[in-house]
Amino acid sequence: MVIPKEVSFEYAGESLLIELAKVIRTHFTVKLKARRMNLIPFCLLVCSLLPGHGEFIKTHDAVISRFAESDRKAKFSWSTDQADGLKVLHFGKRPVLKYMSNFDTSSKKRRHETYKVFHHVYSPVSGTIITKGPYGKYTHHRGLFIGWNKTSSQKGKYDFWHCTKGVTQRHIRILKEEADEKHGSMTTEIHWMNKEGKPVIVEERTIEVTLAKTTQGHPAWQIDWSTVLESREGTIKLDGDRQHAGFQFRAAQEVAEKNSARYLRPDKFPQQKKAYEVNDRTDPNKHVNLGWLAMRISVQEKQIAVEYHEDPSVPKPSRYSERPYGRFGAFFKTELKEGKPLEMHYRLFVSEGEPPSRKLIEKHHAEFLKDLKGD
């Protein structure tokens, strides 16, 4: 039989399978083009026709064993990036999160780059950074972030979304840091400051990552985000709109350049794959209280899924926002009273490869609700 020089086939996006393709690449060129066909049976079939196919089978088994063994031995750990002094969470050798906590006023440029605290997120298989930092489309959209563009008290009005007119979100200190085989977590104190550098709101933010698995057996990140907000200016009004407030995720700039983000929602909500965009001025109570929302993106040719799960106890209505450039999340309006902290809980589920089904996301949501109750 003549082996074709070039073969095209569908690819599920799983980095493990790329390893298998590399084994046979000396015999023919493989184009990784589409989305869903399982590569393993294809590779096994082709290699059964090639000299030394027994060695391929051994290599295939070794690749699977290597990935599995690596995850069994790996632990979560925190380290300090020597280049910028920032804290990075790793699982084994793979980066998970980077805590962007610097505040630098040495130049106008550096102040712009560091006026708010946020977290970068990395994909769980390839280690690709999947979030955006400063600059690009909407420079104030950065990784995992939170804020309200219309924050006000008797002492002033503040925009903690765009961080304009001198307001900032500044890291103050690390309160707790943990890492072991099962999880990595960090609790920090962050001050939302006015232009004089005095705290308007004090935030205690805890982010915890545990290792999960996809249905294909690949690693995934379960990211639990908890925020406690306390007023330092009496009664504070948290207001704005779904495009400029709340806890949100912003994907890498590459997604914005193609407007390629696609979404999945619970059954009772619109089922279009493209972003369902709502205008707060004309439809303020549309697309609210979803409970969860999922986004699929491609970053550096890696297929990434991000699930967003919200604590049902947050103030209602919770208005959801999704955009084709890769920002999504939810916001609500409320009053923050001195001596009565506001608690917020969210869970993200980040996976790489075959995207999760609605049924699987519903299962993740049910588990999140159960964990919130402490069952």
Buried (B, 14 or more C-beta within 10 A) or exposed (E): EEEEEEBEBEBBBBBBBBBBBEBBEEBEEBEBEEEEEBBBEBBBEBBEEBEEBEEBBEBBEEBBEEBEEBBEEBBBBBEEEEEEEBBBBBBBEBBBBBBBBBBEEEEEEEBBBBBBBBBBBBBBBBBBBBBBBBEBBBBBBBBBBBBBBBBBBEEBEBBBBBBEEEBBBBBBEBEEEEBEEEBBBBBBBBBBBBEEEEBBBBBBBBBBBBBBEBEBEBBBBBBBBBBBBBBBBEEBBBBBBBBBBBBBBBBBBBBBEEEBBBBBBBEEBEEEEEBBEBEBEEEBEBBBBBBBBBBBBBBEEBBBBBBBBBBBEBEEBBBBBBBBBBBBBBBBBBBBEEEEBBEBBBBBBBBBBBBBEBEBBBEBBEBBBEEBEEE
